[in-house]
């Protein structure tokens, strides 16, 4: 059987040291006060949040074509082909860049437009590993992941509007009013973009909105997958792990029939826009 490597980028939240055999993670570049840094190389979670708290100018970027080409070329020294899973094409140009570059590698590189990010994207990487173990070829892996791309959702309760304001997603006036009234936005990601789901007052109401949104998705949109045991729950956090772990246990008690998979830091590409203290809640269809 030909050897298939699975590649992704650090937008998945998958750490290189936890990657299964044959899975490789490309670090995402960031600009901090104009200086380049790479996630999990010289930009740790702790360092990232210290930059944010110090009001540094932090912005996301995408890997250069040269870095991506070198990444794949090195892997293909030991593997016959690659299935590459970048972040959603609706959130970054990284997917379009990868698709364009893959043409230079002929049939050796297959790019999946999975329309996911963070913990749902990590679930897709794990699905690719399972499909590879089942003997699926790169085209079959791509077909499955793109067919099931929409079978996931993410909701994020944001602690402060400060970083949404910096990114231009809310106006300075709205952010100021939100701060005075202690309003907490709840955002949603369904593949293509980050949108507002609800505006709540205080942490308790924000958490209730998260529970309601996720429970509704599992009991309606994804009910058939829940009934088939194909749906899982994961949570993500931005510099508030203990709070999120406790919240996850509360929700598990509400939906004990849905397996719990990950409790991970939010990928820095998401945290860059929402800041610390956020709670991310996700459900994903997965390969059993």
N, C-alpha and C positions, 0 to 999 in steps of 0.2 A: 504494500500500500504506500502511495506517495505521501511524504511528510508535509503537512499543512501547518503553517504558523498562523496564529491569530495575533493581529496587532491592533492597538487602540492608542488613544492619547490620554493624558492625565485629567482631561475633562470628565473621564469616567469615574474618577475617584479611586481607581484601582492603583494600589501602591506596587512598585516594582517587586518588592520583597514578598508580596502576597500573591503575585501572579502565578497561576498554574504552569506546569511545564508546557513549553511551546507557545506561551503568551508573552508579548513584549509591549511595553508602555513607552510611548514617545512623550517626553516632558514638554509641557506647553510654556511658551515664552511670555513674560510679563515685562512691562516697562514701569519702573519705580523711579520717579523724579528724573525720567529720561534715560535711566540706566537699565540695560537688559538683565533679567533674571530668569531662571528656569525652575518650574515647579518640581519639588522633590529633589532638586540638585543643589541649588544654593538659595532656594526659597521654600522654607518649611512653613507649616501652618502657623507656628508661633511667630516666626519672623514676618510673615505676611500680615498678621493681625497687629503686630507692633507698628508696622508701616501705616496701616489704616488709622490706628489710634493716634499716631503722630501727624495725621493729616497730610501724609505724603500723596503725591499724585501717582495713582496706581491704575494702570490700564492693561487690558488683555491684548494679545496679539495672536498670530498663528505661526506655526513652524515655517521656516523658509523652505522653498522647494529643494534647495541643496541639502538641508538637514533631513528632510523626509526621504529624499532619494538615497542618501547615505545610510539612513536607518534601514530601509528596505534592502538595499544592496548587501549590507552586512548580514542580515538575517537569511537572505537567499543563498549564502555560502553553505548553509547547513539544512535548508529546507527547499522543497520543490516549488512551493507556492505560498501565497499569503492571502488571508482574508483580513482586510483592514476595516475597522469600525471607528470612524471619526464622530465628532459631535454632530448634532442635527444641522442639516444644510440650512434650516430656517433661522439658526442662531449664529452661524459663522460661515465664512467663505472657505474654511479649512476642508470641508467635504468636496466642494467644487475643485479646489486645488488638487486634492488627492485623486479625484476622478481623471483630471487632465493629465497628471503625472503618470498615472497607472498605464496610460496608453504607451508610454515609453518602455514599459516592462512586458508588453504583450499579454499573454494569458497567465503570466506568473503572479499578477496582483489583481485581486478582485475587491472593489470598494463597495461597502454597504452603506446606503443612505438610510440609516435606521431611525432618524427623527427623534433621537433621545439625547439626554445629557445626565451627568451625575449618576445617582444610584440606579436609575432605570437603564442607563447606558451600560453600567457595570453588569446588570442582569443579562443584557444582550451578549456581552462578552462571555459570560458563563454559559449561556445557551449555545453559543458558537462552539465552545469546548465540548459540550455534550453531543452536539450534532456531529462534530468531528469524530468523537468516540463511537458514534453510531455508524460511521463509515460514509457520511455524506461528503460530497465533493464541494469545492468552493462555490460553484454556481448554485447548488442546492442549499447551502448555508445562507447565501445571500438572498435567495428566493424566500426562505422561511422568515428571516429577520426583517425583510422589507414588508412581507405580507402581514406580520404581526406587530409592526412598528407602532400602530395606533392603540395597541392593547396595553396601555399604561397611562398613568396620570401622576402629576406631582402638584402638591400644594405647599406653599411656604408662608409661614407667619413671620413677618418682618418686625424686628424690635424697634427700629428707628427709620425715619424717612430721609435721614441725612445723606445716605449713599444713593438712594433713588434720585434725590435732588441733584447730587453731583453728576450723576449719569444722564440728567435731563429727562428722567422718566416722570417726575412730578415737578411742578413749578415751585420756586422758592416760597411763594405765598402759601401754597397748599401745604408745603412741608412745615412752615411756621405755625399755621393753624393746627395741623396734625399734632405737633409737639405740645402746643398749649392744651389741646383737648385730650392728650394721651391716646391718640388714634393709632391703631396698629393695622397696617395693610395685610391682607392675606392674598398672595399671588398664586397664579396657576400656570403650569407649563403642560401643554398638550402638544408636544412635538415641535411646532413651528416657532412659537414665541412666548415671551413672558408677559402675562396679562393680569389685570386686577380681577380678583374673585370677589372680595368683600372688604369692607372697611369696618373694623371693630374698635371698641373702646376698652383698652386694658388687656393684659395677658390672658386672663381667664376667658374672656369672650373670644379672643383670637384662637385659643386652643379648642374651644367648643366649635368654632367655625371649621377648623381643621378636621375634627372628628366627624362633624356632620357631612362635610364634603366627601371625605374618603368613604364613610359608611354608605352614603348614597350611591357613589360610583360602584362599590362592590355589590350592592343589593339590586342595582338596575342595569347599568351599561355592561358590567362585567359579570353579571350573575351566572351565566352559563359556564364561564371559566372557573368561577368559585365552586360551582356544583361539581365540576369535573376535577377539582383539586389542582388546577393549573394557574391559580392566582396567588401571589405572595405580597406581603407588606414589607416595606423597609423605611427607615427613618434616617435623616441626615441633620447635621448640626453645624453651626458656625461659632466655635469657641464656647460652647455651653453643653458639653457632653452629658453631664450628670442630670441636668434638667430634662434633656431629650430622652435619655434612657428611662427615666421615671414616667414620662408622658407616654412612651411606647408601651410600657406595661399596662397603663390604664386602657389604652385602645385594644390591646390584645385581649383583655378581659371582655370587651364588647364584641369582638369577632374571633372567638377562639378556634373557629374552623378554618381560618386563613393562616397559613404558615408565615412566620417572621424570618426574614433573611438577613438584612444588613442594618447595622447602626454605624454609619460612617460620617466623617467630615464632609460637608458640602464641597464640591470641587471649587477651587479658587476662582474659576471663571464666573461662577454664579455668585460666590461670596463677595467678589469685587463690587458687584452692583447692589448688594443688600446689606453688607456689613455683618458685624458680630451679633450674637444673640438671637439668630433666626432658627426656626424649627421647620425642617423639610419633611414632608410626609408623602410617601409614594406607594403605588401598587403597580405590579407588573405581571403580565402573563409570562410563564416560564416553561421551559422544556422539562418534563418530569423525568 
